[in-house]
Each structure stands twice: as C-alpha cells, then as structure tokens.
C-alpha cells in the first residue's frame, strides 16, 4: 500500500546531543562523569518525566536534589542539543510530496519549547509527545495513538527511530518500522517504499 505518512523520532535522528557539554558541566561542578544523565534517567525519575507524571521543572528540581547541585542541572537544562540540517532537509522533502510528517518522541513536558528554540516547531504536521500521551515507547499503545490520530491504516505509516527495538515495536503494531542508521540510508529506504523525493541538496548524508 502507498505510504501516506512518515513519523520521525527526535533525539538521535533530527536532534543530536554533544556529550562533551555534559562532561564540561560535570567537571566544573565537581560531579562524576555521567552523573547528570544517570540521575535524570534513574528508574524513578526518567520514566516519570517522559510519561508526564513529573513536569520538566519538578524533574529538574529532583535531579538537582539528588546530585546536591541544582546549579549544574540548571546549566544542563539551558542546552537544547543541535539540529541536523540534513535530517530537517529530509523531513521537508517528505513533506513536499504531500505526505503527512510527524514527530514521535519520548520527551518531557518541555518538548514544545525545545522545538521552538531549535527552530523546527513548524516542520511537523503532528507532534506526539509521550509526556502528553502518558505512555512512552516502546509500549504498543504509543503507536496505536499515532495511528488513531493520523487516521490511516498502520501499514501506510513509516516510523523511524535510532533505537532499533523501538522501530521494531512499531512494526509489531503494523506500521513500517525502520531503524535509523543515517539520513542517506533512510532516504534510500523511503525511495524503496515508493516515497519519491527530489534530489537531496549537496552534502546530505
């Protein structure tokens, strides 16, 4: 069947994080390497943040309390990552074909603000934030919500994620799940599926 929508993961696909940023913050504040991420995504904090049980401000406060260094967490929170322009170009190329383009992210309640800061809030027809859905990838219910909102048969929807198991979980619900390994490889996969795109700009990966 013809693909009518492509849904992208955010982190690791469209947005990327520089681990050196965290490292420099941790060094300046006397924290162990990896301490911020370890605290942020501890079993009692990470899942609660990405399913909306904790809003971003509360989550950040609790991370700071756990580390004993709220200043480090405040500085960490100022960094929003960086957007891959090649990935954004691919998003735009898919959208130019008339297909629906979505974003599905295990994110906090700050996602909408992040997308505005990054300048990509208007690049997607639908943004699926797990903190608003109340359930996170790879729970099958997440993908069912996407299908219901888009109003399409699942086999007409592509979902790509840099975590292979999360792409496979989408496949289990009936979507076309594609593990993301790079922009060029995804473009080739979409072409194979009949999503005809214009030639990429020079330099696209």
N, C-alpha and C positions, 0 to 999 in steps of 0.2 A: 504493500500500500504506500501511497505517496506520503512522504514526511511533511507534516504541516507545522511543526514547532520544534525548536531546539532550545533546550534549557541547559544553562551553564552553571557549574559550581563557581564560587567566587575565589576563595583562597587556594593558591596553587594552580589556578587556571587563568583568571583575569587579574587577580591581585597577588602580589608576592611580598614576602617579608624578608628583611635583611637581618640574619641572626647576629651580626656584629652590633646592631643597635642595642639589642637586649644586653649583649655582653658588656658593652661600654657603660650602660646604665648600672648594671650589677657591680662592675668594678668600682665605679665612682661612689657607690653607696655601701661597699663592703659586703656585698652579697655573693654567695657561691654561684658559679656558672650554672645557668639553667634554673635558678631558684624561682624567678618570676613565673615562668611557664609552668613549672612543677606545681606551684601553689595555685595558679589560676585555673589549671585543669585537673586539680585533685578531684577524686571521685565525688566529694560532697559539694564542690563549687562549679567545676566545668559543666557537668550535665544540667545543673540548675540554671546556669547562665544562658545556655543555648536552647533551653525549653521555656524560658521566660519566668521560671519560678523565682529567679533573682533578677531585678533590673540591673542595668550596667553600673549605676552609681553604687548600689549595695554590694554588688560583686566586687568592684574595685576597692571599696572600703574593707571588705573582708580579706581580700588578698593582702592589702597593706597591713592589716592587723596581724595576719598570720606571719608575715615576713618581719613585722616590727619596724617597717619602713614605708609609711604611706607616701613619702616624698618620691621614692623610686617608682612606685606604682603610678603616681600622678604623671611623672615624666614619661613612663612607658605608654600611658594612655594617650599622650599627645601624638605619638607616631601612628600613622594610619596605613603604613605599607606603601607600595607603589604599584601603579597600574602598568601592565604590559601593553604597549601600544599595538603590537601585532595581534594580541588577543582581542582588543577592542575593535581593530580593523576587521577581524573575522566576524565578530558579533554584528557589525554594521553590514558586512557583505551578506550575511544570512538574512538580516532584516530587509535588505534591499530586494531580496527575491519575493517579498510579500509574506514570508512566513513569520509566525509569532516567535518572539525571542524572550526567554525567561531567565531568571537567576534564582537558584535554589542554594541557600547557604545555611549551615549550622552556625548561627550568628547570635549576637546579643541584641538587646533592645536598642543599641546604638547604631544598628546597621544603616538605617535611613540617613542618619547624619554622616556616617562614614562615606556613603555613596555620594552625597552632596560634596563633601570635602574633596573626594577623589575626582569629582567632575564627571561621574558616569551614571548619575541617578536617572537621566533621561534616555539611557541607551537600551533599556529593557522595557518590554510591554508589561511584564509581570515580575514582581519581586516576591519570592517565597522565603520568608524569614522564619526559621524554626522557633525563634523566641516568641513569635506571634502565633505560630501554629500550635505550640505546646508539645511538640513531638519532634525528634531530631533524626537525621539519617544515622543508621540505615534502616530504621523502623519502616516497614512497608506502608504504614499509614501516611507517611510524608508524601510518598509518590502517588498514593491514591488521591490525596488532596490536590496535588498538581494536576492530575488527570481530570478531576472533577471541575476544577477552576477553568482549565483550558477548554473543557467541553469537547475533547477529541478522543477517539479510540486510542488506547495507550500505545499501540503499535505505530501510530503516526507521530509519536513524540520521541525525539532523541534527548537523552540526558548524558552529559559528560562530567566526570569527576576525577580528580587526580588520586583519589583513594579507590583503588580497583574494586574492593569489596562493596563500596557504596554505589558504584556503577552497576555491579552485578546484582545488587539488591533491586535496583530499578528494573533490570531485565526480568527478575522474578515476578514483578508486578505486571509485566507485559510491555514496558517501554523498551526502546532500543538503547541499552546502556553501553556507553563507550568509555573505557578507561582513558583518561587524558595523559598523553605522553609528550605532547608538544603541539604547537599551533599548526605546523605543517602537516603532521600526521592526522590531526583532527580534520583539517581541510580535505585531505585525501579520503578519509572515511566518509565525510559528508558527500563528497562527489560520488563515491561508490554507491551511496544510498540514493542518489538522484537529486541531491541538492546542488543545482548548477550555480556556481559562483563566478563572479568576474575575476579576472586575473588579479592576484594579490599585488599590493604595492611592493616596490623594490625593497629587499631587506627582510621580508616576512619569513619567519622560521617555519 
